[in-house]
């Protein structure tokens, strides 16, 4: 039996106890870090089968107007969902530097507007608050760092989408601001005004829209009746006609969507669908770590980013950003 009064043994036992405490603290620290979205980005590299964390947005919000330009994502306006407070905030994410930068605020605060990258600027179209008309349109001059008021929409719209195609900007569907609308407004940069094109087959809001294969694809959304759709509608700008596309596997609204080559990625809460141009079918991808809706989704340099949005089931806005690797086949 060891002699517990031996000074050398006492020193050894004390050292072992310290090592155990340190090991426990390291273990707990790693567990805490990897459970925290902001810290987890330091420990994880995203693969194609799971999402990892990227740097948080400076402010938590949902229903933002966002766009990508020159490999950077601009996130404007939005709201704090629990209070419904509209925001005039504008922030830019640089994936190469892995950092966010605050930019000059919008002239007005509102939410549920549409964002687009058009003519070398960031455009914010429509949106809702008690202080705005719902027709407002602003563009951000990246070089000068200022916002410019553009020709207003012909009618108020919120919860709409905006897509650039063929030198024009399309503002699609949305609320009027109470009922869902079928309207498609087209901005002509030469005339500097909006006109109407062929309306949507159905009155929609809370949908997603992307430019894909030289046409506009409108994904999901909600009808006036409240029904959520899995419909996909494709607009041919030359013919000014709509036709049905490959339906989503499930009905979706307030979704985010991004295009990479011949692929469309769609994200909503725990749902992640990928449309592959070949073989021309949807497949399911891995769920986000933190389910969110009304979020911004962008594909940049081989990664898909899901930014902000409203967490379920808590219904609290989030500043979380997650990313997942995209297969090189997507860019072919």
C-alpha positions as CSV (number, residue, x, y, z in Angstrom):
1,X,0.0,0.0,0.0
2,X,1.5,3.4,-0.9
3,X,2.6,5.8,1.8
4,X,0.2,8.8,1.5
5,X,2.4,10.9,3.7
6,X,5.3,10.6,1.2
7,X,5.8,14.2,-0.2
8,X,6.8,12.9,-3.6
9,X,3.5,11.0,-3.8
10,X,1.5,14.0,-2.7
11,X,3.1,16.1,-5.5
12,X,2.3,13.4,-8.1
13,X,-1.3,13.2,-7.0
14,X,-1.7,17.0,-7.1
15,X,-0.2,17.1,-10.6
16,X,-2.6,14.4,-11.8
17,X,-5.6,16.2,-10.4
18,X,-4.6,19.4,-12.2
19,X,-4.2,17.5,-15.5
20,X,-7.7,16.0,-15.1
21,X,-9.2,19.4,-14.4
22,X,-7.4,20.9,-17.5
23,X,-8.6,18.0,-19.7
24,X,-12.1,18.4,-18.5
25,X,-12.1,22.1,-19.2
26,X,-10.7,21.6,-22.7
27,X,-13.4,19.0,-23.4
28,X,-16.1,21.3,-22.1
29,X,-14.6,24.2,-24.1
30,X,-14.6,22.2,-27.3
31,X,-18.2,21.1,-26.7
32,X,-19.3,24.7,-26.1
33,X,-17.4,26.0,-29.0
34,X,-18.8,23.5,-31.5
35,X,-22.3,24.0,-30.2
36,X,-22.0,27.7,-30.8
37,X,-22.5,28.7,-34.4
38,X,-20.0,31.5,-34.4
39,X,-17.2,29.4,-32.8
40,X,-18.1,26.3,-34.7
41,X,-16.8,27.8,-38.0
42,X,-13.3,27.5,-36.6
43,X,-13.6,23.8,-36.1
44,X,-15.5,22.6,-39.2
45,X,-14.8,22.5,-42.9
46,X,-18.0,22.0,-44.9
47,X,-18.4,18.9,-47.1
48,X,-21.1,18.0,-49.6
49,X,-23.0,16.0,-47.1
50,X,-23.2,18.4,-44.1
51,X,-23.5,22.2,-43.4
52,X,-20.8,24.1,-41.4
53,X,-20.9,27.5,-39.9
54,X,-19.6,30.7,-41.4
55,X,-19.2,34.1,-39.7
56,X,-22.5,35.5,-38.4
57,X,-24.3,38.5,-39.8
58,X,-23.7,41.6,-37.7
59,X,-27.4,41.8,-37.1
60,X,-30.1,39.1,-36.9
61,X,-33.0,39.6,-39.4
62,X,-35.3,37.9,-41.9
63,X,-37.2,38.9,-45.0
64,X,-34.2,40.7,-46.3
65,X,-33.5,42.0,-49.9
66,X,-30.2,40.5,-51.0
67,X,-28.0,40.1,-54.1
68,X,-24.6,38.9,-55.1
69,X,-22.1,41.1,-57.1
70,X,-18.5,40.4,-57.9
71,X,-18.4,37.4,-55.5
72,X,-19.8,39.4,-52.5
73,X,-23.3,39.2,-51.0
74,X,-25.2,42.4,-50.1
75,X,-28.0,42.0,-47.5
76,X,-30.3,45.0,-47.2
77,X,-33.4,45.9,-45.2
78,X,-35.5,43.1,-43.5
79,X,-37.1,43.0,-40.1
80,X,-36.8,41.7,-36.6
81,X,-39.6,39.2,-36.7
82,X,-40.6,39.0,-33.1
83,X,-41.4,42.8,-33.1
84,X,-42.1,43.3,-36.8
85,X,-39.7,46.2,-36.7
86,X,-38.5,47.1,-40.3
87,X,-34.8,47.8,-40.8
88,X,-32.7,50.1,-43.0
89,X,-29.5,48.1,-42.4
90,X,-27.1,47.2,-45.2
91,X,-24.2,44.8,-44.8
92,X,-21.8,43.0,-47.2
93,X,-20.2,39.6,-46.8
94,X,-16.9,38.8,-48.5
95,X,-16.4,35.0,-48.6
96,X,-12.7,35.3,-49.5
97,X,-12.0,37.3,-46.4
98,X,-14.7,35.6,-44.4
99,X,-15.9,38.9,-43.0
100,X,-18.9,41.2,-42.9
101,X,-18.8,45.0,-43.5
102,X,-21.5,47.6,-42.6
103,X,-22.5,49.9,-45.5
104,X,-24.5,53.1,-45.8
105,X,-28.1,52.5,-44.7
106,X,-31.1,52.6,-47.0
107,X,-33.0,56.0,-47.1
108,X,-36.0,54.2,-45.6
109,X,-36.7,51.1,-43.4
110,X,-38.8,48.3,-44.7
111,X,-39.0,44.5,-45.1
112,X,-40.0,41.8,-47.6
113,X,-38.5,43.7,-50.5
114,X,-36.7,42.0,-53.5
115,X,-33.0,42.3,-54.1
116,X,-31.1,41.9,-57.4
117,X,-27.7,42.6,-58.9
118,X,-28.4,44.6,-62.0
119,X,-26.3,46.9,-64.3
120,X,-23.4,46.8,-61.9
121,X,-25.4,47.9,-58.9
122,X,-27.4,46.4,-56.1
123,X,-31.2,47.0,-56.5
124,X,-33.8,46.9,-53.8
125,X,-37.4,46.7,-55.1
126,X,-40.7,47.2,-53.2
127,X,-41.1,46.2,-49.6
128,X,-43.4,47.0,-46.7
129,X,-43.6,49.2,-43.6
130,X,-46.0,51.9,-42.3
131,X,-43.6,54.6,-43.6
132,X,-43.2,53.5,-47.3
133,X,-45.5,53.3,-50.3
134,X,-44.5,49.8,-51.3
135,X,-43.5,51.2,-54.8
136,X,-40.0,52.4,-53.7
137,X,-37.0,51.2,-55.7
138,X,-33.4,52.0,-54.7
139,X,-30.0,51.1,-56.3
140,X,-26.6,51.1,-54.5
141,X,-23.6,52.4,-56.3
142,X,-20.8,50.2,-55.0
143,X,-18.0,52.5,-56.3
144,X,-19.5,55.7,-54.8
145,X,-21.0,54.0,-51.7
146,X,-24.4,55.7,-52.0
147,X,-28.1,54.9,-52.6
148,X,-30.0,56.3,-55.5
149,X,-33.8,56.5,-55.9
150,X,-35.0,54.8,-59.1
151,X,-38.2,54.8,-61.0
152,X,-40.9,53.5,-58.6
153,X,-43.0,50.3,-59.3
154,X,-46.3,50.9,-61.1
155,X,-48.1,49.5,-57.9
156,X,-47.1,48.6,-54.4
157,X,-45.5,45.2,-54.0
158,X,-44.1,43.2,-51.0
159,X,-42.9,39.6,-50.7
160,X,-42.0,39.7,-54.4
161,X,-38.9,38.6,-56.3
162,X,-36.6,40.5,-58.7
163,X,-34.5,38.8,-61.4
164,X,-32.2,40.4,-64.1
165,X,-32.4,38.8,-67.5
166,X,-31.4,40.0,-71.0
167,X,-30.5,43.5,-69.9
168,X,-33.8,44.0,-68.1
169,X,-35.0,43.6,-64.5
170,X,-38.2,41.7,-63.7
171,X,-40.3,42.2,-60.5
172,X,-42.4,39.2,-60.1
173,X,-45.6,38.6,-58.1
174,X,-45.8,39.5,-54.5
175,X,-48.5,41.1,-52.3
176,X,-50.4,44.2,-53.5
177,X,-49.7,44.7,-50.4
178,X,-52.6,42.6,-49.0
179,X,-53.5,40.1,-51.7
180,X,-51.2,38.0,-53.9
181,X,-50.6,39.3,-57.4
182,X,-49.9,37.8,-60.8
183,X,-48.1,40.9,-62.1
184,X,-44.7,40.9,-63.8
185,X,-43.2,44.4,-64.0
186,X,-40.2,44.9,-66.4
187,X,-37.7,47.7,-66.0
188,X,-36.2,49.1,-69.2
189,X,-32.9,50.9,-68.4
190,X,-33.1,53.0,-71.6
191,X,-36.5,54.3,-70.9
192,X,-35.9,54.3,-67.1
193,X,-39.4,53.1,-66.4
194,X,-41.4,50.0,-65.6
195,X,-43.9,48.3,-67.9
196,X,-46.0,45.1,-67.6
197,X,-45.3,41.8,-69.2
198,X,-47.3,38.5,-69.3
199,X,-48.7,37.9,-65.8
200,X,-47.9,34.8,-63.8
201,X,-50.2,31.8,-64.3
202,X,-51.2,32.1,-60.7
203,X,-51.2,34.9,-58.1
204,X,-48.1,34.3,-55.9
205,X,-46.1,35.6,-53.1
206,X,-43.4,34.2,-50.8
207,X,-41.9,32.4,-53.8
208,X,-38.3,32.2,-55.1
209,X,-37.1,33.2,-58.6
210,X,-33.8,32.6,-60.5
211,X,-32.4,33.1,-63.9
212,X,-31.6,29.6,-65.2
213,X,-30.8,28.4,-68.7
214,X,-31.6,31.7,-70.2
215,X,-35.1,31.9,-68.7
216,X,-36.7,32.8,-65.4
217,X,-37.8,30.0,-63.0
218,X,-40.3,30.8,-60.3
219,X,-40.3,28.2,-57.5
220,X,-43.1,27.4,-55.0
221,X,-44.9,30.3,-53.2
222,X,-48.3,30.8,-51.6
223,X,-51.7,31.5,-53.2
224,X,-54.3,34.0,-52.1
225,X,-56.2,31.1,-50.6
226,X,-53.2,30.3,-48.4
227,X,-52.3,27.1,-50.2
228,X,-48.5,26.5,-50.5
229,X,-47.3,25.3,-53.9
230,X,-44.7,23.0,-55.2
231,X,-45.3,24.4,-58.7
232,X,-42.4,25.6,-60.9
233,X,-43.2,28.1,-63.7
234,X,-40.7,29.0,-66.4
235,X,-40.8,32.4,-68.3
236,X,-39.4,32.8,-71.8
237,X,-38.6,36.5,-72.2
238,X,-38.4,36.3,-76.0
239,X,-41.8,34.7,-76.4
240,X,-43.2,36.4,-73.2
241,X,-44.8,33.1,-72.3
242,X,-45.0,30.9,-69.2
243,X,-44.9,27.1,-69.0
244,X,-44.8,24.5,-66.2
245,X,-41.5,23.3,-65.1
246,X,-40.3,20.3,-63.0
247,X,-42.3,20.6,-59.7
248,X,-40.6,20.7,-56.4
249,X,-40.8,17.5,-54.4
250,X,-42.8,19.3,-51.6
251,X,-44.8,22.6,-51.4
252,X,-42.5,25.4,-50.2
253,X,-42.8,29.1,-49.4
254,X,-40.4,31.8,-48.1
255,X,-37.6,29.7,-49.6
256,X,-34.2,30.7,-50.8
257,X,-32.7,29.6,-54.1
258,X,-29.4,29.9,-56.0
259,X,-28.0,28.8,-59.4
260,X,-24.7,27.2,-60.0
261,X,-24.1,26.2,-63.6
262,X,-26.7,23.6,-64.5
263,X,-28.0,23.3,-60.9
264,X,-30.5,25.0,-58.7
265,X,-30.3,24.8,-54.9
266,X,-33.4,25.4,-52.8
267,X,-33.3,25.8,-49.0
268,X,-36.1,26.2,-46.5
269,X,-35.8,25.3,-42.8
270,X,-34.9,21.6,-42.6
271,X,-35.5,21.1,-46.4
272,X,-32.8,21.2,-49.0
273,X,-33.5,20.2,-52.6
274,X,-31.1,20.2,-55.5
275,X,-32.2,20.3,-59.2
276,X,-29.7,18.7,-61.5
277,X,-30.0,19.7,-65.1
278,X,-28.8,16.2,-65.9
279,X,-30.8,14.0,-65.5
280,X,-33.4,16.8,-65.0
281,X,-34.7,15.8,-61.5
282,X,-34.8,17.0,-57.9
283,X,-32.9,15.3,-55.1
284,X,-32.7,15.9,-51.4
285,X,-29.7,17.3,-49.7
286,X,-28.7,17.4,-46.0
287,X,-30.6,19.6,-43.6
288,X,-29.2,22.8,-42.1
289,X,-28.0,22.7,-38.5
290,X,-30.4,25.5,-37.6
291,X,-33.7,25.4,-39.6
292,X,-34.6,28.9,-40.9
293,X,-37.1,30.4,-43.4
294,X,-37.1,33.8,-45.2
295,X,-33.4,33.5,-45.6
296,X,-30.8,34.6,-48.2
297,X,-29.2,31.8,-50.2
298,X,-26.2,32.3,-52.5
299,X,-23.6,30.1,-54.4
300,X,-20.1,31.5,-54.5
301,X,-16.8,29.8,-55.3
302,X,-17.9,26.2,-54.7
303,X,-20.0,26.9,-51.6
304,X,-23.6,27.5,-50.9
305,X,-24.4,30.0,-48.2
306,X,-27.6,30.3,-46.2
307,X,-27.8,33.6,-44.4
308,X,-30.0,34.9,-41.6
309,X,-33.8,34.1,-41.6
310,X,-36.3,33.1,-39.0
311,X,-35.6,30.1,-36.8
312,X,-38.2,27.4,-36.3
313,X,-40.0,26.6,-34.0
314,X,-38.9,29.5,-31.9
315,X,-39.9,32.1,-34.6
316,X,-36.9,34.3,-33.7
317,X,-34.7,36.0,-36.2
318,X,-31.2,34.7,-36.6
319,X,-27.8,36.1,-37.6
320,X,-26.5,32.6,-38.3
321,X,-24.8,31.8,-41.6
322,X,-24.2,28.2,-42.7
323,X,-22.4,26.9,-45.8
324,X,-22.1,23.6,-47.6
325,X,-19.7,22.5,-50.4
326,X,-21.1,22.2,-53.9
327,X,-20.0,19.4,-56.2
328,X,-17.7,20.5,-59.0
329,X,-20.2,18.8,-61.4
330,X,-22.6,21.7,-60.6
331,X,-20.4,24.1,-62.5
332,X,-20.1,22.1,-65.7
